[in-house]
Amino acid sequence: MKTVLVVEDDPLNWQIFEILLTRVGGFVAKHTEDVAEVIHIARSRAADAILMDVSLPNSYYDGKSVDGIEITQLLKSNPITANIPVILVTANQGEREDFLKQSGADDYIPKPIVDRHAFVDRVKAAIASH
């Protein structure tokens, strides 16, 4: 079974992602917004894909506030974690290309999730392509 790590600060969004990933997608879903834990999980290859919220007001790394773009940059710049697919998920819908270019993420899915099957298919496609 494939594992998806969800990096999300909103408990309700996490619950929705967990239900979609486990019940619709058949994935194992993990959750954290702790940046050190995200990096540890990625380095240990304990996730097959990462869903990354862009806005993470409570996330810090090396003493500074970081968002999902910066966390994705950290993951994509490290040879150990660069091949893990990262999918940005955000309600900031007008900035898709900028977010993808800045972060190096593999895909972008706007919130709210409207089509649960299309959402799961995008996650599956990201995993299959790596």
Backbone hydrogen bonds in HBPLUS format (Angstrom, degrees):
<---DONOR---> <-ACCEPTOR-->    atom                        ^
c    i                          cat <-CA-CA->   ^        H-A-AA   ^      H-
h    n   atom  resd res      DA  || num        DHA   H-A  angle D-A-AA Bond
n    s   type  num  typ     dist DA aas  dist angle  dist       angle   num
A0028-VAL N   A0002-LYS O   2.89 MM  26  6.18 163.4  1.92 153.7 158.9     1
A0048-ASP N   A0003-THR O   2.70 MM  45  5.29 156.8  1.75 141.9 149.9     2
A0004-VAL N   A0028-VAL O   2.83 MM  24  6.24 160.3  1.87 167.4 172.6     3
A0030-LYS N   A0004-VAL O   2.95 MM  26  6.25 162.2  1.98 152.5 154.8     4
A0005-LEU N   A0049-ALA O   2.94 MM  44  6.35 163.0  1.97 159.1 157.9     5
A0051-LEU N   A0005-LEU O   2.78 MM  46  6.17 160.7  1.82 160.4 167.2     6
A0006-VAL N   A0030-LYS O   2.77 MM  24  6.00 160.9  1.81 145.0 150.9     7
A0032-THR N   A0006-VAL O   3.16 MM  26  6.55 155.2  2.22 157.4 160.0     8
A0007-VAL N   A0051-LEU O   2.79 MM  44  6.03 176.2  1.79 179.0 179.5     9
A0053-ASP N   A0007-VAL O   2.88 MM  46  5.93 161.5  1.91 163.4 168.7    10
A0014-TRP N   A0010-ASP O   2.99 MM   4  6.30 158.7  2.03 156.3 163.1    11
A0015-GLN N   A0011-PRO O   3.00 MM   4  6.26 156.6  2.06 144.7 150.3    12
A0016-ILE N   A0012-LEU O   3.03 MM   4  6.35 157.7  2.08 150.4 156.1    13
A0017-PHE N   A0013-ASN O   2.89 MM   4  6.14 168.0  1.90 156.8 159.8    14
A0018-GLU N   A0014-TRP O   2.79 MM   4  5.96 160.7  1.82 154.1 160.0    15
A0019-ILE N   A0015-GLN O   3.01 MM   4  6.20 163.2  2.04 148.9 152.6    16
A0020-LEU N   A0016-ILE O   2.97 MM   4  6.20 171.0  1.98 156.4 159.0    17
A0021-LEU N   A0017-PHE O   2.80 MM   4  5.87 167.8  1.81 155.2 159.2    18
A0022-THR N   A0018-GLU O   2.92 MM   4  5.90 165.5  1.94 149.3 153.8    19
A0023-ARG N   A0019-ILE O   2.86 MM   4  5.49 147.5  1.96 140.6 150.7    20
A0024-VAL N   A0020-LEU O   3.15 MM   4  5.04 133.4  2.38 113.8 127.2    21
A0025-GLY N   A0020-LEU O   2.96 MM   5  6.32 142.4  2.11 150.5 162.0    22
A0027-PHE N   A0021-LEU O   2.86 MM   6  5.39 169.0  1.88 147.6 143.8    23
A0026-GLY N   A0022-THR O   3.15 MM   4  4.67 134.8  2.37 103.1 113.1    24
A0037-GLU N   A0034-ASP O   3.09 MM   3  5.32 119.2  2.48 100.9 115.6    25
A0038-VAL N   A0034-ASP O   2.94 MM   4  6.29 152.3  2.02 151.4 160.3    26
A0039-ILE N   A0035-VAL O   2.99 MM   4  6.26 166.1  2.01 156.2 158.2    27
A0040-HIS N   A0036-ALA O   2.94 MM   4  6.13 155.7  2.00 142.4 149.8    28
A0041-ILE N   A0037-GLU O   2.85 MM   4  6.01 168.6  1.86 154.1 156.7    29
A0042-ALA N   A0038-VAL O   2.94 MM   4  6.14 162.1  1.97 150.7 156.2    30
A0043-ARG N   A0039-ILE O   2.84 MM   4  5.98 165.8  1.86 152.2 156.4    31
A0044-SER N   A0040-HIS O   2.96 MM   4  6.08 150.4  2.05 147.8 155.6    32
A0046-ALA N   A0041-ILE O   3.00 MM   5  5.24 162.1  2.03 160.3 159.0    33
A0045-ARG N   A0042-ALA O   3.04 MM   3  5.04 157.3  2.10 104.6 110.8    34
A0050-ILE N   A0085-PRO O   2.87 MM  35  6.28 153.4  1.95 159.4 167.5    35
A0087-ILE N   A0050-ILE O   2.80 MM  37  6.17 166.5  1.82 167.9 172.7    36
A0052-MET N   A0087-ILE O   2.79 MM  35  5.93 164.0  1.81 146.3 151.9    37
A0089-VAL N   A0052-MET O   2.83 MM  37  5.75 156.9  1.88 135.0 136.0    38
A0068-GLY N   A0054-VAL O   2.85 MM  14  4.08 161.7  1.89 126.0 127.4    39
A0059-SER N   A0056-LEU O   3.21 MM   3  5.62 165.3  2.23 124.8 123.6    40
A0066-VAL N   A0059-SER O   2.95 MM   7  5.76 165.7  1.97 140.0 143.2    41
A0061-TYR N   A0064-LYS O   2.84 MM   3  5.47 156.7  1.90 152.9 157.0    42
A0064-LYS N   A0061-TYR O   3.10 MM   3  5.47 166.8  2.11 114.2 118.5    43
A0071-ILE N   A0067-ASP O   3.03 MM   4  6.33 159.4  2.07 154.7 161.3    44
A0072-THR N   A0068-GLY O   2.97 MM   4  5.99 158.5  2.02 140.0 146.0    45
A0073-GLN N   A0069-ILE O   2.95 MM   4  6.23 152.7  2.02 145.8 153.8    46
A0074-LEU N   A0070-GLU O   2.99 MM   4  6.29 154.5  2.06 145.9 152.0    47
A0075-LEU N   A0071-ILE O   3.02 MM   4  6.36 159.0  2.06 150.4 155.6    48
A0076-LYS N   A0072-THR O   2.81 MM   4  6.00 166.8  1.83 158.2 161.8    49
A0077-SER N   A0073-GLN O   2.95 MM   4  5.94 135.1  2.16 143.0 153.2    50
A0078-ASN N   A0075-LEU O   3.36 MM   3  5.54 158.4  2.41 103.8 110.1    51
A0081-THR N   A0078-ASN O   3.00 MM   3  5.50 135.0  2.21 114.0 125.3    52
A0082-ALA N   A0078-ASN O   2.79 MM   4  5.55 130.4  2.04 160.8 175.4    53
A0084-ILE N   A0081-THR O   3.20 MM   3  5.74 167.7  2.22 118.9 122.8    54
A0106-ASP N   A0086-VAL O   2.81 MM  20  5.43 145.9  1.92 147.8 159.3    55
A0088-LEU N   A0107-ASP O   2.95 MM  19  6.24 158.4  2.00 145.6 138.7    56
A0109-ILE N   A0088-LEU O   2.75 MM  21  6.15 162.3  1.78 164.7 170.3    57
A0090-THR N   A0109-ILE O   3.36 MM  19  6.88 144.9  2.49 142.8 152.4    58
A0111-LYS N   A0090-THR O   2.79 MM  21  5.28 155.5  1.85 124.1 125.8    59
A0093-GLN N   A0091-ALA O   2.93 MM   2  5.51 122.2  2.28 111.8  95.3    60
A0099-PHE N   A0095-GLU O   2.87 MM   4  5.99 170.0  1.88 167.3 170.4    61
A0100-LEU N   A0096-ARG O   2.97 MM   4  6.19 164.7  1.99 157.3 161.6    62
A0101-LYS N   A0097-GLU O   2.91 MM   4  6.02 163.8  1.94 149.9 154.8    63
A0102-GLN N   A0098-ASP O   2.84 MM   4  5.94 170.8  1.85 156.6 159.5    64
A0103-SER N   A0099-PHE O   3.00 MM   4  5.92 163.3  2.02 147.1 152.0    65
A0104-GLY N   A0100-LEU O   2.93 MM   4  5.57 156.5  1.99 142.8 149.2    66
A0119-PHE N   A0115-ASP O   2.99 MM   4  6.24 155.9  2.05 153.8 161.3    67
A0120-VAL N   A0116-ARG O   3.04 MM   4  6.26 165.3  2.06 146.5 149.4    68
A0121-ASP N   A0117-HIS O   2.87 MM   4  6.04 157.9  1.91 147.3 154.3    69
A0122-ARG N   A0118-ALA O   2.98 MM   4  6.19 148.3  2.08 144.3 151.7    70
A0123-VAL N   A0119-PHE O   3.15 MM   4  6.52 154.7  2.21 149.2 155.8    71
A0124-LYS N   A0120-VAL O   2.92 MM   4  6.18 166.1  1.94 156.0 159.7    72
A0125-ALA N   A0121-ASP O   2.88 MM   4  6.02 155.6  1.94 145.0 151.9    73
A0126-ALA N   A0122-ARG O   3.00 MM   4  6.17 154.2  2.06 143.9 150.3    74
A0127-ILE N   A0123-VAL O   3.09 MM   4  6.39 158.2  2.14 151.2 156.5    75
A0128-ALA N   A0124-LYS O   2.89 MM   4  6.10 162.1  1.93 150.9 156.5    76
A0129-SER N   A0125-ALA O   2.99 MM   4  6.10 140.0  2.16 143.2 152.6    77
A0130-HIS N   A0127-ILE O   3.20 MM   3  5.57 164.2  2.23 111.4 116.2    78
